[in-house]
Amino acid sequence: MKIKTIVFNPFRENTYLVYDDSGEAAIIDAGNLSLNENKTLLSVITSNNLTLKRSVNTHLHLDHQFGNGFVSETFHVLPEAHKADEFFIDKLPETMQMYGFPFLVKAQRLGNYLDESDSVTFGNTELRIIHVPGHSPGSLCFYHEKEGVLFSGDVLFELSIGRTDLEQGDHATLINGIRKKLFALPDYTVVYPGHGETTTIGYEKENNPYL
């Protein structure tokens, strides 16, 4: 499995393009917002001769869904996320105005719901889905056991956790989910978060001041 990290939009959101030797790929949290960012994403996909099969979201806060419309229109792949976060799509125009964005992007409807009974498969790759609410009600993490990799969205960061003061956030729920579900993973698991640098489960167990 190969991972390309692309930092997009003013929130410095990590968009991940994940693919394997089959040439099939999945995008995690398409955060591309501007025309230049759209071109960057297109260039990465085409220059690596990839076929985009899945577009999945760890959650649907605005900075993580900005690019869903572009991906859908360009690659004919609809986004997938947890149903509990779907209401953020309807709120996208209002939220963009609240943050002072001078233009709007298309609020793209979901093509499929994801939960822990599912997995994200493409090519020879399968990502296990872990539901860890608290940052948002539908926050998901995607785990590749063989490679020891976790895409944590905004649930867990290097020496930090996701904020819980946004709509339907809950601090106790988030802490409990991280401790019970993510800290059950091997210490060597590399965490690819929604913002910032990578870390490991073991490092966060020992050093994260919020946990």
Secondary structure, DSSP 8 states (H G I E B T S, - for coil): -EEEEEEETTTTEEEEEEE-TTSEEEEES----SHHHHHHHHHHHHHTT-EEEEEE-S--SHHHHTTHHHHHHHH---EEE-GGGTHHHHTHHHHHHHTT-SS-------SEE--TT-EEEETTEEEEEEE--SSSTT-EEEEETTTTEEEEETSEETTEE----STT--HHHHHHHIIIIITTS-TT-EEEESBS--EEHHHHHHH-TT-
